[in-house]
Amino acid sequence: MEEKRLVRRRGGFSDRNNINPISKEMQFSDFDEKTRIKLKNLSFKIVDLYKEQFGYSEGKEIVSALFADGLFCISTRASEFEYETIEELINKVFDEGEYDEILDTIEFISSNIKIKQRNNGYYSNGYGKKMYYDLQEVYNELFEEEYIGYRFINNYITRITNKGEIESICEASSSDYDNVSQHIDKAICFLSESENKDYKNSIKESITAVEALCSIITNDEKATLGSAINKISKEKNIHPAFKDAINKLYGFASDEPGIRHGSN
């Protein structure tokens, strides 16, 4: 009979000394029981804090209406959606659901529930003077701890390969220009599907973001990327290799069927 251990902690004594090591393989298409429990506990803590900030009774009603209107596949009006039903459904999703259902639920919670900052609250340490907790950052920390192969990037859960990739995407998406940011957001969205990534449209939106930025720099709304880069290079010191790389990438995106033009 297999011994059932009472204590298991990632990074703890047993794990560090290979007495009872915990797997460090990235979890993509399924989550182990321990990971599911930790994700569920965090999600319930967030929902409970959301209730608390509105007062227990009113908070339950708000949470019920929120979930009835946007997540679960139930034909029930918000006024008839009992909070206890939410608890049952969340439990069922994290205990028995597929990995994508769990990530759908987490994405919904992080996008729709805002927890106000408290001086001595559960998430208060390390978040400075932000008005709301950065729930996506909180989930990302747990994703990293549990070797989950996904991260929140600009409101979308996206499959990742390394930390540098995430930092690069986040830096690119933090543009001061809304038009540029919108194209980057769309590019990220097209890559957020774990099984059916739309690379062509992601490339299209990425190139369009660069083109939009260059048109802003040159103050020419009708400028193509090629003409804008040529104009910028006359005024700014652009390395020839970098300029050549942009032109070649733009040329590829323009010529390849289905990227900047519709597929045949």
C-alpha positions, -999 to +999 in steps of 0.1 A: +000+000+000+014+034-010+022+056+019+001+088+019+023+117+032+007+144+054+031+172+044+044+183+010+058+217+003+075+229-029+110+241-020+107+226+014+132+203+031+120+171+015+118+187-019+153+203-017+169+171-005+152+148-030+135+128-003+101+134-017+108+157-047+080+176-063+079+176-101+094+206-118+080+198-153+060+226-168+022+220-166+005+228-198-025+206-206-033+194-171-027+205-136-019+182-107-042+180-076-019+202-054-018+229-081-056+228-086-061+232-048-038+262-046-054+279-076-089+273-061-079+286-027-064+318-043-096+323-064-119+319-034-098+343-014-102+369-041-139+364-043-142+366-005-123+398-004-146+412-031-176+404-010-160+418+021-153+453+005-191+457-002-203+442+030-211+405+033-248+405+022-246+431-006-213+416-017-228+381-022-255+396-044-229+415-065-208+384-069-238+363-079-249+388-105-214+391-119-209+353-123-244+347-136-239+373-164-205+362-178-190+328-171-209+297-163-230+278-189-263+281-169-295+295-182-304+314-150-312+350-144-289+369-121-316+374-095-320+336-092-284+328-092-276+319-055-241+325-042-239+289-029-243+278-066-212+298-074-192+281-047-203+247-060-195+256-096-160+271-088-152+240-067-163+217-096-142+236-121-110+235-101-116+199-089-128+183-121-126+208-150-102+207-179-072+230-176-087+255-201-119+258-180-097+266-150-078+293-169-111+307-183-123+311-147-091+327-136-091+351-165-128+360-157-120+367-121-089+388-128-107+409-154-140+415-136-132+415-098-113+445-084-100+443-048-093+476-032-060+480-013-060+476+025-031+485+048-030+451+064-049+430+039-041+396+024-023+411-007-011+444+008+026+436+010+047+446-020+021+464-040+029+499-030+002+525-033-019+509-061-056+516-057-064+480-066-045+447-062-028+435-093-046+402-094-029+392-126+004+396-109-008+376-080-019+348-103+014+350-122+034+345-090+014+313-083+017+301-119+055+305-116+056+287-082+036+258-095+054+255-128+023+263-148+033+271-184+011+302-188+013+338-177-010+368-178+002+393-204-019+424-209-051+407-195-047+375-215-034+342-202-007+332-228+015+301-231+051+311-224+086+298-230+107+320-208+107+351-185+126+372-211+098+366-236+072+379-212+092+410-203+097+419-240+060+416-247+050+436-217+075+463-226+062+464-262+026+466-250+032+495-227+032+522-254+020+557-247+000+556-279-034+539-278-034+529-315-001+511-311-011+494-279-044+482-294-025+464-322-001+448-297-030+437-276-046+420-306-013+403-315-011+389-279-047+378-281-040+358-313-012+340-295-032+334-263-049+302-276-027+273-264-038+249-292-048+271-321-025+300-322-032+324-351+004+333-361-006+350-393-029+376-377-004+380-348+023+389-372-001+412-391-010+431-359+026+433-347+037+448-381+007+472-381+017+483-346+052+492-358+037+509-388+014+529-366+042+540-344+064+551-373+035+571-388+032+589-355+069+597-354+068+610-389+035+628-384+022+612-416-010+591-411-007+577-447+029+566-445+037+530-450+063+513-428+089+513-456+085+550-464+083+560-428+115+541-419+133+558-448+122+592-435+131+585-399+166+572-410+173+606-426+166+623-393+177+598-367+207+575-364+193+541-373+217+512-377+216+500-413+212+463-402+182+472-380+166+493-408+173+464-433+157+439-409+125+460-405+122+464-443+127+427-449+101+418-422+077+443-436+083+428-471+077+393-459+045+403-441+033+421-473+041+392-497+032+362-476-004+351-484-028+357-455-007+379-433-012+416-443-037+405-470-065+379-470-056+343-476-063+329-510 
